[in-house]
Amino acid sequence: MVLKKKDILKALETISVAGEGKNMVEAGAVQNIMIFGDEVVVDLVLATPALHIKKRAEVDILKAIHEQVYEKAKVKVNIKVEAQEKKKPEIKGKPIPGIKNIIAVASGKGGVGKSTVTANLAVTLSKMGFNVGILDADIYGPSTPMMFDVEAERPLSVNVNGKSKMKPIENYGVKILSIGFFTKPNQAVVWRGPMAAKALNQMIFDAAWGELDFLLVDLPPGTGDIHLSIMQSLPITGAVVVSTPQNMALADAKRGVAMFQQESINVPVLGIVENMAYFTPEELPENKYYIFGREGAKNLAEDLEVRFLGEVPLVQSLRESGDIGRPAALQEGTPLEEAFKEITRNMVEETVKRNENLPATEAVKITTMAGCSAVNKK
Ligand SMILES: Nc1ncnc2c1ncn2[C@@H]1O[C@H](COP(=O)(O)OP(=O)(O)OP(=O)(O)O)[C@@H](O)[C@H]1O
């Protein structure tokens, strides 16, 4: 009996690989087949060193060749174990023309300052010379319109290439669309998941964002359906997680990071920001009181091996600036401006690093920090 490689391959194609839904040839596990007379040598690569799986593969191969090709074939199986490379984060969703980087800003717990951080990151990016937008997707408490003093505004419709599009509201050099523009003030927001997802999709794809270097997405707190829906429809470049140093907030932040890193989402976490890191009376800036604990988010970042982007103190003027609608980072020469500059610089740096590891898509364009002197300045 003359053994043929194609018959052996056909037999091996009947063996499935556990958990992959593919046969071992399709899955690339069969590296080589050699035939010497009635002897067949199969080189196999497996991702797991588990003994029972190795044994099982060997038995299956023997059986398939004996039953389907030649019952007296002398079969030898060489198994090599190669840990599979960790899946690289990939950009999902359809790219939005003109938008280079989409950064999701998330927090596990509510009220930790996610929207405040988003607003100040946005104005800092704008001061650095980037074109910036904020998509306020916080369906439970859209606060961006208030933080930018545009609560009373309503987006107008404009004509772009014959299509009617929603024009974002602009202030302090930042383009804004918020779910808050479509609800009355004080109206209880009871968006159901699909409704919210639809409204968000319109704000993303039916909006005239123009050219943006960064679109920051202010996510609702927590890790719910709306997050999944955004993650699936938007090509998110990376995520920034905001937390206070408090244990309770940290546990939620950890869940937030895990949500981005889970296999089905696989959005890289650019880093963690520690908000309300300490209280400092404005008249005594040297005095620091660690009200919510010390360096909790910093330690969490280290534990999770993600970048610590920086800390923001608890300062009365930061709250006030949010309430009056003028983000604190707009001021020049203040410790708060410095803090946000540092965080923003680190975030841009992480975005650049992350983009270097990605396939070039419309959603990923910024691959160097050159051209932004404010970013390079330490
Ligand atoms: N570092 C800070 N110092 C002082 N006040 C702050 C600081 N960070 C946030 N705040 C204030 O805390 C309150 C909650 O902040 P913010 O709305 O940004 O939180 P959030 O995490 O976005 O909340 P939500 O759960 O509604 O999404 C606001 O009044 C804000 O002005």
The ligand as a MOL file (V3000), in Angstrom:
LIG
                    3D

  0  0  0     0  0            999 V3000
M  V30 BEGIN CTAB
M  V30 COUNTS 31 33 0 0 0
M  V30 BEGIN ATOM
M  V30 1 N -10.7670 66.4640 42.1480 0
M  V30 2 C -11.9230 67.0060 42.4850 0
M  V30 3 N -11.9830 68.0040 43.4240 0
M  V30 4 C -13.1770 68.5400 43.7710 0
M  V30 5 N -14.3490 68.1860 43.2560 0
M  V30 6 C -14.3500 67.2120 42.3250 0
M  V30 7 C -13.1460 66.5810 41.8910 0
M  V30 8 N -13.4630 65.6610 40.9350 0
M  V30 9 C -14.8070 65.7180 40.7920 0
M  V30 10 N -15.3470 66.6280 41.6210 0
M  V30 11 C -16.7500 66.9460 41.7910 0
M  V30 12 O -17.4150 65.7360 42.1650 0
M  V30 13 C -18.6960 65.6530 41.5580 0
M  V30 14 C -18.7820 64.3710 40.7160 0
M  V30 15 O -17.8790 64.5000 39.6300 0
M  V30 16 P -18.2260 63.9950 38.1730 0
M  V30 17 O -19.5940 64.3970 37.7830 0
M  V30 18 O -17.0870 64.3650 37.3260 0
M  V30 19 O -18.2000 62.4300 38.4670 0
M  V30 20 P -18.6040 61.2160 37.5280 0
M  V30 21 O -17.7390 60.0880 37.9420 0
M  V30 22 O -18.5760 61.6270 36.1230 0
M  V30 23 O -20.0760 60.9920 37.9820 0
M  V30 24 P -21.2240 60.0890 37.2930 0
M  V30 25 O -21.3420 58.9260 38.1850 0
M  V30 26 O -22.4260 60.9770 37.3190 0
M  V30 27 O -20.8110 59.7490 35.9110 0
M  V30 28 C -18.8420 66.9170 40.7290 0
M  V30 29 O -19.5490 67.8650 41.4880 0
M  V30 30 C -17.4250 67.3960 40.5150 0
M  V30 31 O -17.3330 68.7960 40.3540 0
M  V30 END ATOM
M  V30 BEGIN BOND
M  V30 1 1 1 2
M  V30 2 1 2 3
M  V30 3 2 2 7
M  V30 4 2 3 4
M  V30 5 1 4 5
M  V30 6 2 5 6
M  V30 7 1 6 7
M  V30 8 1 6 10
M  V30 9 1 7 8
M  V30 10 2 8 9
M  V30 11 1 9 10
M  V30 12 1 10 11
M  V30 13 1 11 12
M  V30 14 1 11 30
M  V30 15 1 12 13
M  V30 16 1 13 14
M  V30 17 1 13 28
M  V30 18 1 14 15
M  V30 19 1 15 16
M  V30 20 2 16 17
M  V30 21 1 16 18
M  V30 22 1 16 19
M  V30 23 1 19 20
M  V30 24 2 20 21
M  V30 25 1 20 22
M  V30 26 1 20 23
M  V30 27 1 23 24
M  V30 28 2 24 25
M  V30 29 1 24 26
M  V30 30 1 24 27
M  V30 31 1 28 29
M  V30 32 1 28 30
M  V30 33 1 30 31
M  V30 END BOND
M  V30 END CTAB
M  END
